[in-house]
Structure formats: C-alpha cells, structure tokens
Amino acid sequence: MDPLSTPQLYIPAAVSSALRFGMYGAGVFLLAVLLNVLGQLLPRKKSEPPLVFHWIPFIGNAVSYGMKPLDFYQQCRKKHGDIFTFVLLGKKMTVYLGPDGNEFILNGRLKDVNAEEIYGALTTPVFGPDVIYDCPNSKLMEQKKFVKFGLTHDALTSYVPLIEREVVDYAGSSPAFAGLREGTLDISAAMAEITIFTAGRCLQGAEVRGKLTAEFAGLYHDLDAGFRPINFLMPWAPLPQNRRRDAAHARMSAVYLDIIARRRKSETGLAGEETDMIGHLMSCTYKNGVKVPDREIAHMMITLLMGGQHSSSSSSSWIILRLASRPDIQEELYREQVSTLGSAPLRYADIDRLPLLQNVVRETLRVNSSIHSLMRKVKNPLPVPGTDYVVTPDKVLVASPIASHMSEEHFPNAHVWDPHRWDDRTEVEDESDVVDYGYGAVSKGTKSPYLPFGAGRHRCIGEKFAYVNLCTIIATLVREFRFSTLDGGSSVPPTDYTSLFSRPAQPSVIRWHRRFPESL
C-alpha cells in the first residue's frame, strides 16, 4: 500500500464520525429543548409565580430581555400580571412591577433580600475591594455617612457657580464646540466630559479636578467598560476590556494614593485652603475605632467620581436630545431664565424659581431612567402580601421603577415626553415613611410610582447633587446655545442597553447654534 495514500482512507471515516457527533449533539440539544418545554407545560404550585415561556434552557429569555427590557416587562405584564418569573442565563428572576413591587423589594428586610450578592462581583473590580458592595451593609452605611460631607445644603449651594464655570469653560474651549456660530457634536461624548469635570470639581475638589486630563478621562473610560452585563457572570474573565479595566483601576488608585501620601507627609489633609473630600475622609473613623485606610479612601473616591458622573452623563444627554427635538420647549426654557434671572448668574436658590427647568429634568428622568432593573438576592422564603405566591431563595427579585414611570395607570400618555405634565403634579414624599439606615434620616420613597433614584436602603445618596448638577448644566447650556436635530425633526435616538446604565444609542449627533457668537 502506498503510504502517501493512507490518509485518504481515513477521510471518509473522519467525516462520518464528525457527522455522527454533530447529529448526536443536535439530538441532545433538541431533547433538552423538548424537556424544557414539557417542564413548563406541567402544572405549577400555587405558590409559584407564572413562568415566562422560553425555548432554550439556561439562555431562557436573555435575548428578549437584554434587547428591550422595558418592552419585555410590559409584554409579560399583559400576559401574567405584575408578578412573574423569567429565566436569565440559568437564574430565575422574579419580577414584581408597580409601586407595591417596589415597596416589597426595595424596602425588604436586610436578612431577606441582599444586593451585595448580586452587584458585588460586578462592582468590586471597578470600585475596588472593601467598599460599596464588597463590605458588610453596616460598613457601607458608615461610608455613605462619611461622604454626606459633600452633599450638605451649604455644599450644594457652593457647587452651582463651580458647575456653571466648568460648562462655560467647556463651551468656550472644547473642540466639541469649535466654530464661532454653529456646528455639530456627539452630545453623549460631550456630556460625558462635562459631567466628569463637574463631578470631579464639586465632589472631589480642585486638586483632583486638576488631574482630570485626557489621560485620566481615558482611564475612566476603560474603568467604565467594566460595567458590562457579561461581568455579572464572569467579572474576572481575561477579556480585553477587563484587562484594561483592571489596569485603569490600578492607575487611578495610584493617583489618589499619591495625593493622600503627600498630605500625610505634610501632616495635613487639606489641599491649600480648601477642605475637600479626600481631606475629610482622611479624618474619618469607623464605629469600631479604625480610621479609614488610605486604600479605602482611594476606592471611595473612584466610586464617588463614577457615581457622580454616570447618571448625570446619561440624563443630561437625554435632556439635550429631548430639547433638540422640541425647540418650542427649549425656547420656553430660555425665556424662563431671561425673565427670572436676567443676566445674573445662576445660584442654588434660583433653581426653585425655574419651574420649567425642574420639570424638564423630572420628565426626562421619568422617560429615560438610567437603570431599568434593580435586583436583590432572596435569602429566605418571602410570601407576597395579598397573593398565594412565595418567592423562594433560588430566585432573584427584580424591581423596575421605569415600568411604573411608563405606565398609563400612573402617567397618562406615558410614552410622550411632556414637561408640562408636572405643572400641576407634585411627588410629595410621605413624612411617616422616614427611616435611618445608618447614614441619616431619609425617606424610603418606595410608595411612589416615580423613583428616578431608587428607594430603600440603597437609594442613591447623591440624588440631590445629581439634580443640582443636571439643572445647572442644562440651564447654562440653554443660555449659551440653541440645539436642533440634524434633520430638524422631532425624533430622538433609541436606548442602548448594552451597558449597566441605559443611555442614548451612540453616536448621538445634534446641531448647535451659539446664541451670542459676538461675545467670543
């Protein structure tokens, strides 16, 4: 036998083996699908919420949920009601929509529902260990109390001129606004820069703001890339974005640690005459008598920067996009400032004198919430009041405030962006619904259908800053520019759900027109 011809004898056998293996694999897959479907058709316990149908085991409803979560929730609600369970990559997710669901989940007892087990794996590589969801809840509450130093009434009052100055400087020097009279820009990219500057200057101080260069912004971008849905499952996977995330975290931590070390050496926590957040945290001590370690200070500073930037970046982009699509509201907003303030700079007290500005922010936070799902791991069997359902510890509970925001039951013509719907509507928090989780008395806020900043013990501590930041940024930009869509129409971009934070699909390009080019 010719040895050169020997391999040819094995080719048909190899092909045959491959085909048999492929057919076997396909058979196993089809069997798994069949058993999965049959399992869903079997009678369920009365205590089990209805299960959303899905064909493929493990994958479950991941595609339809991941692409358009709000549409997914609304379709499931029509079929199953406010309470239902769906499968997301092997996890059973029990959703409870509406204010009752928000109350049940977000105001759940600490021993019954847990956020750390859900978010810790995702946030720890980004923020760093021993802070936020990588520490006991009692320690997190102490950390929240520490950072309230930068969220007092006096602090918020002092931030308004700082924010206004950052926006004016950006409008006058950034390539995004190159040109004397008009141009185009990607508003999402521009707002990402503006809000990192405002959050840095206000929440972190002049010294840190001075380090927010292009290099630091690049590090921030790489760190932000760590907030990807895949990292819920594989936060430490050796993916390119995770390697960049880890390198960015190490570099940003080093920047903060260097500042702290120099201040320790000079025996002062101050940056010149200004007592900033770093200086404040350097003087803080936990209840057990341990001073806050320098590395934890660095990690809290990273968390503050990202927390102060994320929601404001997405929300401010949506606000400008909405105004660009509604020039009538935009001009009304401009006239409100002119008639109320004249040429005077904006002050903190002036925000209450600009009701349309507040309503524009409120309405955009309603329609374009940054987070569509809030999750808690179930620790003990939880009976759902008024139903036969019991949510068991194999489930993850999911609340969705935006589902209430977009419900006709609570907001007529809910899908229409209409700031004037708030002219005669106020969301007053129940004074009897106040609790102290360990960082000061706050309203639980879970009974309202409008929860742009979450509710319960994990309600966003920086919501007042976010609101002031948004109002000041938008007021300043509207005073400086007119914005319009590229085609002059009224459409806005779709929502991008690929990140943890819902944002406008990118790029989101609009046209700008400078109101007073002669002033340059």
C-alpha positions, 0 to 999 in steps of 0.5 A, a space after each residue: 500500500 502506498 503510504 502517501 495514500 493512507 490518509 485518504 482512507 481515513 477521510 471518509 471515516 473522519 467525516 462520518 464520525 464528525 457527522 455522527 457527533 454533530 447529529 448526536 449533539 443536535 439530538 441532545 440539544 433538541 431533547 433538552 429543548 423538548 424537556 424544557 418545554 414539557 417542564 413548563 407545560 406541567 402544572 405549577 404550585 400555587 405558590 409559584 409565580 407564572 413562568 415566562 415561556 422560553 425555548 432554550 434552557 439556561 439562555 431562557 429569555 436573555 435575548 428578549 430581555 437584554 434587547 428591550 427590557 422595558 418592552 419585555 416587562 410590559 409584554 409579560 405584564 399583559 400576559 401574567 400580571 405584575 408578578 412573574 418569573 423569567 429565566 436569565 442565563 440559568 437564574 430565575 428572576 422574579 419580577 414584581 412591577 408597580 409601586 407595591 413591587 417596589 415597596 416589597 423589594 426595595 424596602 425588604 428586610 436586610 436578612 431577606 433580600 441582599 444586593 451585595 450578592 448580586 452587584 458585588 462581583 460586578 462592582 468590586 473590580 471597578 470600585 475596588 475591594 472593601 467598599 460599596 458592595 464588597 463590605 458588610 451593609 453596616 460598613 457601607 452605611 458608615 461610608 455613605 455617612 462619611 461622604 454626606 460631607 459633600 452633599 450638605 445644603 451649604 455644599 450644594 449651594 457652593 457647587 452651582 457657580 463651580 458647575 456653571 464655570 466648568 460648562 462655560 469653560 467647556 463651551 468656550 474651549 472644547 473642540 466639541 464646540 469649535 466654530 464661532 456660530 454653529 456646528 455639530 457634536 456627539 452630545 453623549 461624548 460631550 456630556 460625558 466630559 462635562 459631567 466628569 469635570 463637574 463631578 470631579 470639581 464639586 465632589 472631589 475638589 480642585 486638586 483632583 479636578 486638576 488631574 482630570 486630563 485626557 489621560 485620566 478621562 481615558 482611564 475612566 473610560 476603560 474603568 467604565 467598560 467594566 460595567 458590562 452585563 457579561 461581568 455579572 457572570 464572569 467579572 474576572 474573565 481575561 477579556 480585553 476590556 477587563 484587562 484594561 479595566 483592571 489596569 485603569 483601576 490600578 492607575 487611578 488608585 495610584 493617583 489618589 494614593 499619591 495625593 493622600 501620601 503627600 498630605 500625610 507627609 505634610 501632616 495635613 489633609 487639606 489641599 491649600 485652603 480648601 477642605 475637600 473630600 479626600 481631606 475629610 475622609 482622611 479624618 474619618 473613623 469607623 464605629 469600631 475605632 479604625 480610621 479609614 485606610 488610605 486604600 479605602 479612601 482611594 476606592 471611595 473616591 473612584 466610586 464617588 467620581 463614577 457615581 457622580 458622573 454616570 447618571 448625570 452623563 446619561 440624563 443630561 444627554 437625554 435632556 439635550 436630545 429631548 430639547 433638540 427635538 422640541 425647540 418650542 420647549 427649549 425656547 420656553 426654557 430660555 425665556 424662563 431664565 431671561 425673565 427670572 434671572 436676567 443676566 445674573 448668574 445662576 445660584 442654588 436658590 434660583 433653581 426653585 424659581 425655574 419651574 420649567 427647568 425642574 420639570 424638564 429634568 423630572 420628565 426626562 428622568 421619568 422617560 429615560 431612567 438610567 437603570 431599568 432593573 434593580 435586583 436583590 438576592 432572596 435569602 429566605 422564603 418571602 410570601 407576597 402580601 395579598 397573593 398565594 405566591 412565595 418567592 423562594 431563595 433560588 430566585 432573584 427579585 427584580 424591581 423596575 421603577 421605569 415600568 411604573 414611570 411608563 405606565 398609563 395607570 400612573 402617567 397618562 400618555 406615558 410614552 410622550 415626553 411632556 414637561 408640562 405634565 408636572 405643572 400641576 403634579 407634585 411627588 410629595 414624599 410621605 413624612 411617616 415613611 422616614 427611616 435611618 439606615 445608618 447614614 441619616 434620616 431619609 425617606 424610603 420613597 418606595 410608595 411612589 410610582 416615580 423613583 428616578 433614584 431608587 428607594 430603600 436602603 440603597 437609594 442613591 445618596 447623591 440624588 440631590 447633587 445629581 439634580 443640582 448638577 443636571 439643572 445647572 448644566 442644562 440651564 447654562 447650556 440653554 443660555 449659551 446655545 440653541 440645539 436642533 436635530 440634524 434633520 430638524 425633526 422631532 425624533 430622538 435616538 433609541 436606548 442602548 442597553 448594552 451597558 449597566 446604565 441605559 443611555 442614548 444609542 451612540 453616536 448621538 449627533 445634534 446641531 448647535 447654534 451659539 446664541 451670542 457668537 459676538 461675545 467670543 
